[in-house]
Structure formats: structure tokens, C-alpha cells
Amino acid sequence: MKRLALILALVMAIGAGFGCAKKTGEPGDVDELTPEMRAAIQQITDGRVYFAFDKFDVKPEYKDMLRGKADLIKRYSTIRVRIEGNCDERGTQEYNLALGERRARAAYEYLVTLGVNPGQLEMLSYGKENPVVQGSDESAWSKNRRDDFRVVAH
């Protein structure tokens, strides 16, 4: 019994030591962020780029929004953003993964042409595996053909 109590005390002491470690740069670690940085992260993650069926070109109506994101990413050089390409449910998994990659790359390349450091950006394709709207009609499909923007480090 004493041995079990000693092991439990040791585990709790080690856990307390790890629990006190300060994490920095994690997206959820908002306590250390200034209000300006919090607002910048919110603006970067707000707003999606939507695509036409089987297309990956950035439409003109999204370019101003992307310029705003680019300005913020450039202003905060510690921010790292993941561009997540998504598709609707039609098509094969392989095709949609490739199309999602092309969609993410289109936004990535546009941000880089605006002066964003490529080291602050990464891309990920979910293909059709991450729908925001369930359904098998154009109203659902049009909302699932998109790029999302996630701040993965700050």
C-alpha cells in the first residue's frame, strides 16, 4: 500500500511539474496574446474562399478579403496559417484530395504574390472529408467547395 501511495505521489509530482510548463505559440494559448493579436487572428480565420464546381481559381470577389489577410499575416511575422482546401461530396476521394490541394494552392500563391512569406503558410487538402454542410444538393455543395484559414502558430 505504501508503494502504491509513493507511486501515486510521484506521478502527481511529475504531472504537476509538466502542468506548470508554459506553452507559447499555440493557437489556444490566448492568455499571452495582445488584444491586437487576438483581433488579427480572428480576422485571418474569418472568411472563406468559395469555389465553383470543379474549379480552383480565386474569384475576384475574394481578392480584397485575401489582401486583408495578407496584410495581417505580414504584420505579425510569428503567425503561421494553414490553408485548408475542401470539396463537395461528388467525385472520388483521390480526385477531391487533388482538387482540394489545388484550391489551397491557389489561395497560397495569391497570398505569396501579395508579399506573404511562404514560410508563414502551409496547405492541407481535406478533399470531401470535412463538409461544413450536410446534404446532396447545390446549396450544400456550394458551401463545401471552399478554403478555410487556420492560425496554427502565433
N, C-alpha and C positions, 0 to 999 in steps of 0.2 A: 504494500500500500504506500509506504514511504517512497519507494522507487517510482510509482505512478505519479505521486504528487510532485516529485522532483522533475520528472519528465514534463509534466504539465506546466510547472513554473518556468522551466527552461524554454518551452515552446512559446509561452506567453511573453517572456522577456525578449526573445528573438523577434516575435511578431510586433511587439511594441517598438523595438528599435527600427524595424522596417517601416512601421506605420508613421514614424516621425520624419522619415526622409522626405525632403521637399522635391516635388516634381515641378519641372519648369518646361515650358514649351508645349505642354499637352493642351489640345483644344478644350478640354473640360476644365482646365486649371484657370478659372476666370478670376480668382481672388487676386492674382498678381497683375491683372490687366488694367490699364487705364481706361476710363470711360471712352476715350477716343479710339483706342484699340478695339474695345468691345463693339463700338458702333461700326468700325471698319470691317470687322469680321462678319457682323450681321449683314452689312451691305454686300460683301463678297458672296455670302452664301444665299442671299435673297435673289430671286430672279433666275429663271431658267431660259435656256435657248431651246426653242421647239423647231422641229424639222418636218418637212413634207414627207409623204410616203416614199421610201426607198431613196431618200436624198440625204446629203450630208453637208451641203453648203450653208454657211451662216447667212440668213436672210438680212437685208438691210435694216429691218425694224429692231434687230437685236444689237446692232453695232454700237449705238450710244450706251446701252447698258454695259456692254463689254468694255467700252472705253472707261466708264466709271470704275469697273472692277480693276482694270489695268492701272489706273491712277492710284488706287488704294494699295494694290499689291506692290507697286513701285515705291510708294511712300513708306511702307512697312517692310523692310527688306528681310525681316525674320519670318514673315508669313510664308507658308508653303501651302499651295492649293492643289487639290486633286480634282480634275475634270472627269466626270463620270458620264460616259456615253450609254444611252439606253435606246431600246427599240420597242415596238409593239409586238404582240404575240405571233404575228404572221411570219412565216419563214422558218428555216431550220435554225437550230442552235448555233451551228458554225457560221452560217451566213449573218445572223444577227450579232454575234460577237464581233465579226469583222466590220459590220456596219456601225456598231456602237463605237468601235475603235476609230473609224473614220470621222464620226461625229465629234468625238472628244478631240481628235487631232485638229479638226477644222477650227474649233474654239482656241485650242492651244496655239496654233500657228497665227491666228489673228491677234491673240494677246502678245505673242512674241514680236509681231510686226509693230505693235504699239510700244515696244520698248521693255516689256516684262522680261526679267532674267529667266531663261529657260530652267535654271536650277531651282526656281521657286514653284515650278509647275510639274505635275505628274498626271498621267492619264490612266484610266481604267475603264474597260467596257464590261457592262453587265449583260449586254445583249438583251434578251427579253425576260431575264430573270428578276428584274426589280421594278415591276409595274407600280405606279402610284394610283392607278385607277383600274379596277377590275371590270371586265366587260369585253364583249366581242363585237363592238360596233365602232364607227368612226369617232364618236365623241370620247370613247375610252382610248382608242388607239392614238388619237392626236395628242393626248396628254402624256402618253408613254414614250413617244418619239422625242427625246429631249437630252440635253446635257444638264447635269446638276453640278454645283460647285461646292466643295467641302474644304474647309480650312483644316489641314491635318497637322500643322505645327505653327506656332507663333513665337 
